[in-house]
Each structure stands twice: as C-alpha cells, then as structure tokens.
Amino acid sequence: MRHIKRFAAAISLSLIAATVGCAEEETKTAPKLPEQFCWNAFDRNDIQPFLPVGDRLSQDTNAFSFSERKQSASCLVHVDGDSAFSARASFQETEAGFEWSSFDRLDPDPLSIGKKGIAWDTGALTYFPCKTPVDSGPSTANYLELNIFLSGARVQNHRKTLPGLLQQFTTFAQKELKCA
C-alpha cells in the first residue's frame, strides 16, 4: 500500500512538472499583419502564413505613386527587425532592362502572368507593358516589373503559392496605374 501511495505521488509530481513545462513553452506565433499593408495589394490572410515567429512587426512602405524621378515603389515587412516579405514595383523604359539570368541558378518555373513571369522557392517576378496616362505616372516608362520575396523560418518551397500572390500584385498594379 505504501508503494502505491509513493507511486501515485511520483506520477502526480511528474504530471504537474509536465504541465508547468508546457505552460512555460507556449507556442510562439507570427505577429499579426495590419488590416491594410503594402498598398492593399495583397490579402493579409494570404501573406500571414509566411511570416516568421516573432514579437514585433514593422512595415516600411513608400507610396505606390510614380513620376519621372520616382520610378519604383517598395513595401518591406519585418518581424523582429528581420526581413519577412517584400514587394517592389519598378518602371523600365525598354524590355532590355529586364535581365533575369541571375535567377537561372534557382531553376525558376515559368509563369503566364504578365508578358513574362517566373517563380522559384522564395520569390516571383513578372513584367508587362504599362504606359500610364500622362497625368498619372512616368510618361517615358513603358514596362512595369513586379517582384515579391519571402524570407524567414516558414519559407520553404512556395512555387505553387507565389504565382497567386504575384497575380494579386499584377491585378492591383494594372488597376491602380490604369495601364494602357
């Protein structure tokens, strides 16, 4: 009988210790994206799963507006100071400005988004003709390049997900800039 009481006490202590240990090791999550981020080009529920675990989220975004002097716009999302997601749009005057051979080593998949698109494990990019009306953007630029990049602990092979995000970005840019 005495052994049973000792055994029961030992099991109880073990269970208490295990419960306390589990409570101390709460599962950390990624900080929540704000309702509006990156010009509202993306649905936050589509980006949230890619964010790494952390405590603080910050965003560095410049206006999605262009001029003769401002030919690009970018949005950077950081978790605890480290890059987690980025989106960039930049105008080029000619197609010759799109040199993507540096991505060949990533064995990218071709995409039928824009004039030419590619996706690899952690990013995707495309470009397409975008001559904007004279009063709404750079008058000499003829092509818009869009790229998105993921980084952080949750980023693995997202070749199947990235084309959908790139399509969201393309649809947003074409509508926002009234590409002709």
MIKOLLO-879055 format. One line per 5 residues: number of its first residue (from 1); their letters; for each residue y negated, x, z of N, C-alpha, C, O. Coordinates in nm, 3 decimals, always signed. Last residue first. Example, Ala and Ser with C-alpha at 12.3 -4.5 7.8 and 13.67 -1.06 7.14 Angstrom:
2
2 = sa = +0.225,+1.285,+0.708,+0.106,+1.367,+0.714,-0.003,+1.290,+0.787,-0.114,+1.341,+0.804 ~ +0.569,+1.319,+0.780,+0.450,+1.230,+0.780,+0.330,+1.320,+0.780,+0.332,+1.424,+0.846
//
This chain:
180
180 = ackle = -5.115,-0.233,-6.987,-5.110,-0.299,-7.119,-5.005,-0.232,-7.205,-4.985,-0.272,-7.320 ~ -5.100,-0.298,-6.644,-5.062,-0.208,-6.753,-5.051,-0.286,-6.884,-4.987,-0.391,-6.890 ~ -5.228,-0.375,-6.403,-5.241,-0.453,-6.526,-5.213,-0.366,-6.649,-5.291,-0.363,-6.744 ~ -5.182,-0.261,-6.164,-5.269,-0.187,-6.256,-5.292,-0.260,-6.388,-5.366,-0.213,-6.474 ~ -5.013,-0.450,-6.041,-5.135,-0.406,-5.973,-5.233,-0.340,-6.069,-5.354,-0.360,-6.057
175 = kqaft = -4.799,-0.468,-6.225,-4.880,-0.585,-6.192,-5.015,-0.543,-6.133,-5.119,-0.597,-6.172 ~ -4.702,-0.207,-6.227,-4.740,-0.272,-6.352,-4.829,-0.392,-6.327,-4.924,-0.416,-6.402 ~ -4.646,-0.167,-5.951,-4.748,-0.086,-6.020,-4.794,-0.153,-6.149,-4.914,-0.156,-6.177 ~ -4.440,-0.362,-5.899,-4.567,-0.362,-5.826,-4.676,-0.289,-5.905,-4.785,-0.343,-5.923 ~ -4.242,-0.272,-6.077,-4.297,-0.407,-6.090,-4.431,-0.417,-6.020,-4.526,-0.474,-6.074
170 = tfqql = -4.195,-0.016,-5.963,-4.240,-0.030,-6.101,-4.305,-0.167,-6.123,-4.413,-0.176,-6.182 ~ -4.099,-0.080,-5.708,-4.220,+0.001,-5.721,-4.280,-0.015,-5.861,-4.401,-0.026,-5.876 ~ -3.864,-0.219,-5.773,-3.969,-0.285,-5.695,-4.103,-0.213,-5.714,-4.206,-0.277,-5.734 ~ -3.728,-0.010,-5.905,-3.767,-0.129,-5.981,-3.876,-0.207,-5.908,-3.970,-0.255,-5.970 ~ -3.683,+0.159,-5.689,-3.768,+0.206,-5.798,-3.814,+0.088,-5.884,-3.928,+0.087,-5.931
165 = lgplt = -3.506,-0.001,-5.545,-3.636,+0.035,-5.486,-3.733,+0.082,-5.594,-3.851,+0.048,-5.591 ~ -3.294,-0.007,-5.727,-3.359,-0.132,-5.687,-3.496,-0.106,-5.626,-3.590,-0.181,-5.650 ~ -3.221,+0.269,-5.740,-3.274,+0.200,-5.858,-3.345,+0.068,-5.824,-3.446,+0.035,-5.885 ~ -3.123,+0.320,-5.469,-3.253,+0.369,-5.515,-3.305,+0.301,-5.642,-3.425,+0.279,-5.652 ~ -2.860,+0.230,-5.441,-2.969,+0.157,-5.378,-3.104,+0.194,-5.437,-3.190,+0.108,-5.454
160 = krhnq = -2.694,+0.410,-5.570,-2.683,+0.268,-5.605,-2.798,+0.186,-5.548,-2.832,+0.082,-5.604 ~ -2.754,+0.655,-5.461,-2.775,+0.636,-5.605,-2.767,+0.489,-5.644,-2.828,+0.449,-5.744 ~ -2.745,+0.761,-5.207,-2.803,+0.628,-5.226,-2.834,+0.601,-5.372,-2.930,+0.530,-5.404 ~ -2.572,+0.949,-5.001,-2.574,+0.918,-5.143,-2.621,+0.774,-5.161,-2.548,+0.679,-5.136 ~ -2.781,+0.979,-4.736,-2.663,+1.038,-4.796,-2.672,+1.010,-4.946,-2.772,+1.045,-5.009
155 = vrags = -2.981,+0.961,-4.463,-2.983,+0.974,-4.608,-2.858,+1.047,-4.655,-2.832,+1.161,-4.617 ~ -3.012,+0.955,-4.195,-2.935,+0.846,-4.255,-2.925,+0.857,-4.407,-2.867,+0.770,-4.472 ~ -3.175,+1.177,-4.129,-3.034,+1.175,-4.092,-2.952,+1.068,-4.161,-2.833,+1.088,-4.185 ~ -3.398,+1.250,-4.407,-3.364,+1.218,-4.269,-3.215,+1.204,-4.251,-3.138,+1.217,-4.346 ~ -3.559,+1.104,-4.690,-3.513,+1.221,-4.616,-3.486,+1.178,-4.473,-3.543,+1.081,-4.424
150 = lfinl = -3.622,+0.994,-5.020,-3.574,+0.964,-4.886,-3.536,+1.094,-4.818,-3.486,+1.186,-4.883 ~ -3.871,+0.921,-5.260,-3.781,+1.017,-5.198,-3.746,+0.970,-5.058,-3.829,+0.913,-4.987 ~ -3.985,+0.810,-5.575,-3.957,+0.780,-5.436,-3.855,+0.882,-5.386,-3.766,+0.924,-5.459 ~ -4.236,+0.798,-5.830,-4.119,+0.859,-5.768,-4.109,+0.816,-5.623,-4.209,+0.789,-5.556 ~ -4.373,+0.729,-6.146,-4.347,+0.681,-6.011,-4.227,+0.756,-5.955,-4.128,+0.775,-6.025
145 = elyna = -4.624,+0.786,-6.383,-4.497,+0.832,-6.326,-4.488,+0.782,-6.183,-4.585,+0.792,-6.107 ~ -4.774,+0.640,-6.657,-4.768,+0.643,-6.511,-4.629,+0.686,-6.468,-4.529,+0.630,-6.513 ~ -4.978,+0.724,-6.935,-4.845,+0.709,-6.876,-4.855,+0.719,-6.724,-4.934,+0.797,-6.670 ~ -5.238,+0.766,-7.018,-5.156,+0.672,-7.093,-5.021,+0.642,-7.030,-4.956,+0.545,-7.068 ~ -5.576,+0.828,-6.929,-5.433,+0.837,-6.898,-5.356,+0.728,-6.971,-5.402,+0.614,-6.983
140 = tspgs = -5.839,+0.773,-6.977,-5.773,+0.868,-7.066,-5.623,+0.877,-7.042,-5.550,+0.929,-7.127 ~ -5.926,+0.591,-6.784,-5.927,+0.549,-6.924,-5.855,+0.646,-7.016,-5.813,+0.606,-7.125 ~ -5.798,+0.489,-6.480,-5.829,+0.606,-6.563,-5.818,+0.573,-6.712,-5.712,+0.531,-6.759 ~ -5.913,+0.148,-6.413,-5.838,+0.271,-6.389,-5.878,+0.383,-6.482,-5.978,+0.374,-6.553 ~ -6.053,-0.087,-6.472,-5.960,-0.085,-6.359,-5.884,+0.045,-6.340,-5.797,+0.050,-6.253
135 = dvptk = -6.211,-0.113,-6.697,-6.275,-0.131,-6.567,-6.180,-0.117,-6.448,-6.223,-0.133,-6.334 ~ -6.031,-0.078,-6.912,-6.137,+0.020,-6.888,-6.197,+0.008,-6.748,-6.230,+0.109,-6.686 ~ -5.689,-0.145,-6.826,-5.818,-0.189,-6.877,-5.928,-0.092,-6.832,-5.917,-0.031,-6.725 ~ -5.449,+0.123,-6.871,-5.514,+0.020,-6.792,-5.645,-0.024,-6.856,-5.705,+0.051,-6.933 ~ -5.160,+0.192,-7.008,-5.301,+0.203,-7.045,-5.372,+0.090,-6.973,-5.356,-0.026,-7.010
130 = cpfyt = -4.881,+0.304,-6.954,-4.968,+0.222,-6.871,-5.112,+0.254,-6.906,-5.176,+0.334,-6.839 ~ -4.541,+0.368,-7.022,-4.678,+0.357,-7.073,-4.759,+0.264,-6.983,-4.711,+0.158,-6.942 ~ -4.362,+0.526,-6.750,-4.375,+0.423,-6.852,-4.520,+0.422,-6.902,-4.610,+0.470,-6.833 ~ -4.105,+0.687,-6.558,-4.241,+0.680,-6.612,-4.242,+0.575,-6.722,-4.138,+0.541,-6.779 ~ -3.934,+0.749,-6.248,-3.945,+0.691,-6.380,-4.087,+0.713,-6.430,-4.177,+0.751,-6.355
125 = lagtd = -3.698,+0.852,-5.998,-3.828,+0.853,-6.063,-3.818,+0.793,-6.202,-3.712,+0.788,-6.264 ~ -3.554,+0.895,-5.673,-3.551,+0.836,-5.807,-3.692,+0.846,-5.865,-3.791,+0.848,-5.792 ~ -3.338,+1.040,-5.417,-3.464,+1.006,-5.482,-3.443,+0.944,-5.619,-3.332,+0.940,-5.673 ~ -3.098,+1.132,-5.314,-3.209,+1.109,-5.222,-3.340,+1.072,-5.289,-3.445,+1.072,-5.224 ~ -2.905,+1.148,-5.526,-2.867,+1.104,-5.391,-2.984,+1.065,-5.303,-2.972,+0.972,-5.223
120 = waigk = -3.093,+1.023,-5.808,-2.996,+1.115,-5.750,-2.975,+1.071,-5.606,-3.023,+0.964,-5.568 ~ -3.202,+0.877,-6.111,-3.180,+0.865,-5.966,-3.075,+0.968,-5.925,-2.981,+0.996,-6.000 ~ -3.447,+0.825,-6.368,-3.331,+0.894,-6.314,-3.323,+0.868,-6.165,-3.424,+0.842,-6.100 ~ -3.582,+0.687,-6.671,-3.570,+0.692,-6.527,-3.445,+0.767,-6.487,-3.348,+0.773,-6.563 ~ -3.813,+0.608,-6.918,-3.702,+0.695,-6.880,-3.700,+0.697,-6.729,-3.804,+0.708,-6.665
115 = kgisl = -3.972,+0.384,-6.928,-3.934,+0.450,-7.054,-3.816,+0.542,-7.033,-3.728,+0.553,-7.119 ~ -3.835,+0.158,-6.681,-3.944,+0.228,-6.749,-3.897,+0.288,-6.880,-3.795,+0.248,-6.935 ~ -3.502,+0.195,-6.628,-3.625,+0.146,-6.565,-3.738,+0.226,-6.626,-3.735,+0.349,-6.623 ~ -3.229,+0.262,-6.660,-3.304,+0.189,-6.763,-3.422,+0.117,-6.698,-3.439,-0.004,-6.711 ~ -3.143,+0.593,-6.564,-3.176,+0.454,-6.529,-3.250,+0.389,-6.645,-3.324,+0.455,-6.717
110 = pdpdl = -2.889,+0.844,-6.522,-2.997,+0.783,-6.600,-3.018,+0.637,-6.557,-2.923,+0.568,-6.520 ~ -2.838,+1.035,-6.230,-2.790,+0.926,-6.313,-2.908,+0.871,-6.393,-3.017,+0.854,-6.338 ~ -2.850,+1.395,-6.191,-2.904,+1.259,-6.178,-2.837,+1.160,-6.273,-2.788,+1.195,-6.380 ~ -2.766,+1.654,-6.074,-2.680,+1.569,-6.156,-2.725,+1.422,-6.149,-2.649,+1.335,-6.107 ~ -2.928,+1.835,-5.961,-2.887,+1.723,-5.876,-2.795,+1.625,-5.948,-2.752,+1.525,-5.890
105 = rdfss = -3.006,+2.002,-6.162,-2.908,+2.056,-6.067,-2.856,+1.947,-5.972,-2.752,+1.965,-5.909 ~ -3.210,+1.855,-6.288,-3.078,+1.867,-6.351,-2.971,+1.914,-6.253,-2.856,+1.869,-6.261 ~ -3.461,+1.866,-6.184,-3.370,+1.770,-6.123,-3.229,+1.779,-6.181,-3.137,+1.716,-6.128 ~ -3.601,+2.037,-6.345,-3.569,+2.084,-6.210,-3.472,+1.989,-6.138,-3.408,+2.028,-6.040 ~ -3.663,+1.891,-6.570,-3.545,+1.977,-6.574,-3.506,+2.030,-6.436,-3.390,+2.065,-6.413
100 = wefga = -3.876,+1.722,-6.613,-3.785,+1.690,-6.505,-3.663,+1.781,-6.500,-3.566,+1.749,-6.431 ~ -4.189,+1.689,-6.703,-4.086,+1.793,-6.710,-3.995,+1.774,-6.590,-4.033,+1.806,-6.477 ~ -4.418,+1.523,-6.835,-4.301,+1.483,-6.757,-4.188,+1.583,-6.779,-4.102,+1.563,-6.864 ~ -4.622,+1.586,-7.006,-4.639,+1.618,-6.865,-4.519,+1.586,-6.778,-4.518,+1.618,-6.660 ~ -4.570,+1.480,-7.251,-4.535,+1.621,-7.232,-4.547,+1.661,-7.085,-4.489,+1.761,-7.044
95 = eteqf = -4.680,+1.232,-7.269,-4.542,+1.240,-7.220,-4.500,+1.384,-7.194,-4.403,+1.408,-7.122 ~ -5.022,+1.255,-7.149,-4.918,+1.255,-7.253,-4.780,+1.260,-7.189,-4.765,+1.290,-7.071 ~ -5.171,+1.211,-6.915,-5.228,+1.175,-7.045,-5.123,+1.165,-7.153,-5.131,+1.078,-7.240 ~ -5.054,+1.052,-6.621,-5.050,+1.166,-6.712,-5.108,+1.120,-6.845,-5.097,+1.003,-6.882 ~ -5.081,+0.944,-6.280,-5.108,+0.926,-6.422,-5.101,+1.058,-6.497,-5.137,+1.163,-6.444
90 = saras = -4.849,+0.873,-6.024,-4.947,+0.965,-6.083,-4.957,+0.941,-6.233,-4.857,+0.922,-6.303 ~ -4.737,+0.772,-5.711,-4.769,+0.728,-5.848,-4.871,+0.826,-5.902,-4.969,+0.858,-5.835 ~ -4.485,+0.790,-5.465,-4.601,+0.851,-5.531,-4.613,+0.794,-5.672,-4.514,+0.771,-5.741 ~ -4.344,+0.767,-5.145,-4.361,+0.704,-5.276,-4.489,+0.762,-5.335,-4.589,+0.780,-5.266 ~ -4.107,+0.863,-4.898,-4.233,+0.883,-4.970,-4.227,+0.813,-5.104,-4.122,+0.801,-5.168
85 = fasdg = -3.972,+0.887,-4.574,-3.978,+0.813,-4.700,-4.111,+0.847,-4.767,-4.214,+0.859,-4.701 ~ -3.975,+1.087,-4.378,-3.863,+0.994,-4.383,-3.856,+0.922,-4.517,-3.747,+0.897,-4.569 ~ -4.082,+1.391,-4.230,-4.082,+1.304,-4.346,-3.958,+1.216,-4.347,-3.847,+1.264,-4.322 ~ -4.158,+1.398,-3.882,-4.079,+1.446,-3.995,-4.080,+1.343,-4.108,-4.080,+1.223,-4.083 ~ -4.291,+1.279,-3.670,-4.356,+1.389,-3.740,-4.281,+1.443,-3.859,-4.334,+1.526,-3.933
80 = dvhvl = -4.130,+1.063,-3.599,-4.146,+1.176,-3.506,-4.200,+1.300,-3.577,-4.159,+1.413,-3.546 ~ -4.123,+0.989,-3.926,-4.064,+0.950,-3.799,-4.064,+1.074,-3.711,-4.005,+1.176,-3.746 ~ -4.350,+0.892,-4.183,-4.293,+0.996,-4.098,-4.233,+0.932,-3.974,-4.285,+0.833,-3.922 ~ -4.417,+0.818,-4.512,-4.378,+0.760,-4.384,-4.305,+0.869,-4.307,-4.211,+0.931,-4.358 ~ -4.670,+0.830,-4.749,-4.571,+0.908,-4.675,-4.544,+0.840,-4.542,-4.638,+0.808,-4.469
75 = csasq = -4.784,+0.760,-5.061,-4.756,+0.698,-4.932,-4.644,+0.778,-4.868,-4.536,+0.793,-4.925 ~ -5.038,+0.831,-5.304,-4.912,+0.857,-5.236,-4.906,+0.784,-5.102,-5.007,+0.752,-5.041 ~ -5.170,+0.855,-5.632,-5.172,+0.788,-5.502,-5.037,+0.814,-5.436,-4.934,+0.817,-5.504 ~ -5.374,+1.012,-5.887,-5.249,+0.987,-5.815,-5.274,+0.917,-5.683,-5.385,+0.919,-5.629 ~ -5.614,+1.075,-6.003,-5.506,+1.039,-6.093,-5.374,+1.010,-6.021,-5.272,+0.986,-6.086
70 = kresf = -5.935,+1.069,-5.973,-5.821,+1.044,-5.885,-5.707,+0.988,-5.969,-5.703,+0.869,-6.001 ~ -6.115,+1.094,-6.181,-6.098,+1.207,-6.090,-5.977,+1.190,-5.999,-5.922,+1.290,-5.952 ~ -6.104,+0.853,-6.313,-6.095,+0.976,-6.393,-6.065,+1.096,-6.304,-5.996,+1.189,-6.346 ~ -5.899,+0.668,-6.082,-6.022,+0.690,-6.156,-6.002,+0.816,-6.241,-5.895,+0.876,-6.239 ~ -5.718,+0.421,-5.893,-5.725,+0.541,-5.975,-5.860,+0.548,-6.045,-5.926,+0.446,-6.064
65 = sfant = -5.547,+0.311,-5.601,-5.654,+0.293,-5.699,-5.674,+0.426,-5.769,-5.649,+0.532,-5.711 ~ -5.415,+0.267,-5.350,-5.349,+0.258,-5.480,-5.456,+0.219,-5.582,-5.455,+0.110,-5.640 ~ -5.533,+0.494,-5.100,-5.546,+0.370,-5.177,-5.474,+0.378,-5.312,-5.472,+0.482,-5.377 ~ -5.285,+0.679,-4.915,-5.419,+0.664,-4.973,-5.417,+0.542,-5.066,-5.311,+0.495,-5.106 ~ -5.117,+0.703,-4.610,-5.125,+0.637,-4.739,-5.269,+0.639,-4.789,-5.361,+0.606,-4.715
60 = dqslr = -4.905,+0.785,-4.381,-5.021,+0.849,-4.443,-5.027,+0.796,-4.586,-4.951,+0.840,-4.673 ~ -4.776,+0.665,-4.080,-4.788,+0.646,-4.224,-4.916,+0.711,-4.273,-5.023,+0.695,-4.214 ~ -4.530,+0.704,-3.826,-4.667,+0.714,-3.875,-4.665,+0.705,-4.027,-4.564,+0.733,-4.091 ~ -4.342,+0.624,-3.543,-4.355,+0.611,-3.688,-4.503,+0.626,-3.723,-4.589,+0.568,-3.657 ~ -4.150,+0.758,-3.280,-4.281,+0.730,-3.337,-4.277,+0.723,-3.489,-4.215,+0.807,-3.554
55 = dgvpl = -3.875,+0.795,-3.221,-3.960,+0.718,-3.132,-4.090,+0.672,-3.198,-4.136,+0.560,-3.174 ~ -3.566,+0.770,-3.414,-3.680,+0.837,-3.355,-3.763,+0.743,-3.270,-3.726,+0.627,-3.250 ~ -3.347,+0.794,-3.688,-3.366,+0.758,-3.549,-3.486,+0.835,-3.495,-3.505,+0.952,-3.527 ~ -3.481,+0.752,-4.023,-3.401,+0.820,-3.920,-3.436,+0.768,-3.781,-3.540,+0.707,-3.760 ~ -3.461,+0.484,-4.254,-3.541,+0.562,-4.160,-3.452,+0.627,-4.056,-3.359,+0.564,-4.005
50 = fpqid = -3.311,+0.317,-4.409,-3.312,+0.459,-4.444,-3.386,+0.545,-4.343,-3.374,+0.667,-4.346 ~ -3.346,+0.053,-4.329,-3.216,+0.118,-4.304,-3.215,+0.268,-4.333,-3.125,+0.338,-4.286 ~ -3.622,+0.000,-4.421,-3.589,+0.021,-4.280,-3.453,+0.090,-4.258,-3.446,+0.180,-4.174 ~ -3.633,-0.073,-4.690,-3.659,+0.066,-4.653,-3.612,+0.096,-4.511,-3.567,+0.208,-4.484 ~ -3.583,-0.344,-4.701,-3.508,-0.257,-4.793,-3.523,-0.110,-4.754,-3.434,-0.030,-4.783
45 = nrdfa = -3.760,-0.454,-4.523,-3.618,-0.465,-4.492,-3.532,-0.379,-4.583,-3.420,-0.344,-4.547 ~ -4.005,-0.423,-4.655,-3.972,-0.332,-4.544,-3.825,-0.339,-4.505,-3.769,-0.240,-4.458 ~ -4.028,-0.405,-4.994,-3.990,-0.494,-4.887,-3.944,-0.405,-4.771,-3.856,-0.321,-4.788 ~ -4.307,-0.236,-5.142,-4.166,-0.244,-5.105,-4.147,-0.347,-4.997,-4.237,-0.374,-4.918 ~ -4.577,-0.243,-5.174,-4.496,-0.227,-5.295,-4.347,-0.249,-5.267,-4.271,-0.278,-5.359
40 = nwcfq = -4.777,-0.247,-4.989,-4.693,-0.367,-5.004,-4.609,-0.362,-5.130,-4.573,-0.466,-5.186 ~ -4.876,+0.010,-4.962,-4.944,-0.082,-5.054,-4.873,-0.216,-5.070,-4.910,-0.293,-5.160 ~ -4.710,+0.108,-4.743,-4.704,+0.160,-4.881,-4.754,+0.056,-4.982,-4.683,+0.020,-5.076 ~ -4.676,-0.192,-4.552,-4.679,-0.046,-4.562,-4.669,-0.010,-4.710,-4.624,-0.091,-4.792 ~ -4.673,-0.455,-4.331,-4.732,-0.406,-4.455,-4.736,-0.254,-4.452,-4.791,-0.194,-4.360
35 = eplkp = -4.523,-0.462,-4.096,-4.506,-0.568,-4.196,-4.559,-0.522,-4.332,-4.498,-0.548,-4.436 ~ -4.408,-0.129,-4.013,-4.501,-0.242,-4.003,-4.476,-0.343,-4.115,-4.414,-0.310,-4.216 ~ -4.074,-0.043,-3.919,-4.184,-0.035,-4.014,-4.279,-0.151,-3.991,-4.236,-0.259,-3.952 ~ -3.959,+0.062,-3.603,-3.977,-0.047,-3.700,-4.096,-0.020,-3.791,-4.204,+0.020,-3.747 ~ -3.773,+0.365,-3.555,-3.889,+0.279,-3.526,-3.907,+0.176,-3.637,-3.874,+0.202,-3.753
30 = atkte = -3.417,+0.357,-3.527,-3.536,+0.398,-3.602,-3.652,+0.309,-3.560,-3.632,+0.191,-3.534 ~ -3.262,+0.392,-3.205,-3.279,+0.331,-3.335,-3.401,+0.391,-3.403,-3.478,+0.465,-3.343 ~ -3.009,+0.499,-2.980,-3.146,+0.508,-3.032,-3.149,+0.447,-3.171,-3.050,+0.450,-3.244 ~ -2.815,+0.352,-2.744,-2.820,+0.384,-2.886,-2.964,+0.383,-2.931,-3.034,+0.282,-2.923 ~ -2.814,+0.502,-2.426,-2.850,+0.390,-2.512,-2.856,+0.437,-2.657,-2.899,+0.549,-2.685
25 = eeacg = -2.679,+0.647,-2.216,-2.671,+0.687,-2.356,-2.700,+0.568,-2.448,-2.620,+0.538,-2.537 ~ -2.695,+0.514,-1.977,-2.784,+0.627,-1.998,-2.787,+0.668,-2.144,-2.889,+0.720,-2.191 ~ -2.491,+0.329,-2.007,-2.628,+0.280,-1.994,-2.728,+0.392,-2.021,-2.833,+0.370,-2.080 ~ -2.269,+0.494,-2.008,-2.302,+0.419,-2.128,-2.446,+0.370,-2.124,-2.515,+0.370,-2.226 ~ -2.276,+0.589,-1.743,-2.287,+0.683,-1.855,-2.326,+0.612,-1.983,-2.407,+0.663,-2.060
20 = vtaai = -2.231,+0.351,-1.605,-2.358,+0.421,-1.587,-2.380,+0.518,-1.703,-2.491,+0.529,-1.755 ~ -1.968,+0.300,-1.693,-2.074,+0.205,-1.720,-2.211,+0.270,-1.707,-2.298,+0.247,-1.791 ~ -1.832,+0.522,-1.593,-1.835,+0.499,-1.737,-1.947,+0.404,-1.775,-2.015,+0.424,-1.876 ~ -1.869,+0.481,-1.320,-1.922,+0.602,-1.383,-1.932,+0.584,-1.533,-2.030,+0.626,-1.595 ~ -1.728,+0.240,-1.291,-1.871,+0.245,-1.258,-1.934,+0.365,-1.326,-2.042,+0.353,-1.385
15 = lslsi = -1.469,+0.325,-1.361,-1.536,+0.222,-1.439,-1.686,+0.222,-1.414,-1.764,+0.205,-1.508 ~ -1.423,+0.508,-1.155,-1.420,+0.552,-1.296,-1.494,+0.452,-1.384,-1.571,+0.491,-1.472 ~ -1.428,+0.344,-0.932,-1.527,+0.450,-0.947,-1.535,+0.498,-1.091,-1.644,+0.526,-1.142 ~ -1.200,+0.186,-0.990,-1.332,+0.125,-0.976,-1.442,+0.228,-0.995,-1.540,+0.203,-1.066 ~ -0.999,+0.380,-0.982,-1.025,+0.308,-1.107,-1.164,+0.245,-1.103,-1.237,+0.250,-1.202
10 = aaafr = -1.014,+0.451,-0.712,-1.037,+0.552,-0.816,-1.070,+0.485,-0.950,-1.158,+0.530,-1.022 ~ -0.945,+0.209,-0.590,-1.077,+0.268,-0.566,-1.110,+0.370,-0.673,-1.224,+0.376,-0.720 ~ -0.683,+0.182,-0.679,-0.781,+0.080,-0.715,-0.923,+0.134,-0.697,-1.010,+0.108,-0.779 ~ -0.570,+0.409,-0.552,-0.565,+0.396,-0.698,-0.671,+0.297,-0.746,-0.741,+0.323,-0.843 ~ -0.606,+0.341,-0.286,-0.669,+0.462,-0.341,-0.677,+0.454,-0.493,-0.779,+0.489,-0.553
5 = kihrm = -0.447,+0.109,-0.275,-0.589,+0.100,-0.246,-0.664,+0.221,-0.301,-0.772,+0.206,-0.358 ~ -0.198,+0.219,-0.338,-0.254,+0.117,-0.427,-0.404,+0.106,-0.404,-0.481,+0.094,-0.499 ~ -0.154,+0.381,-0.121,-0.170,+0.442,-0.253,-0.232,+0.344,-0.352,-0.309,+0.383,-0.439 ~ -0.119,+0.193,+0.078,-0.232,+0.284,+0.087,-0.260,+0.348,-0.048,-0.375,+0.367,-0.086 ~ +0.118,+0.082,+0.000,+0.000,+0.000,+0.000,-0.125,+0.087,+0.000,-0.224,+0.058,-0.068
//
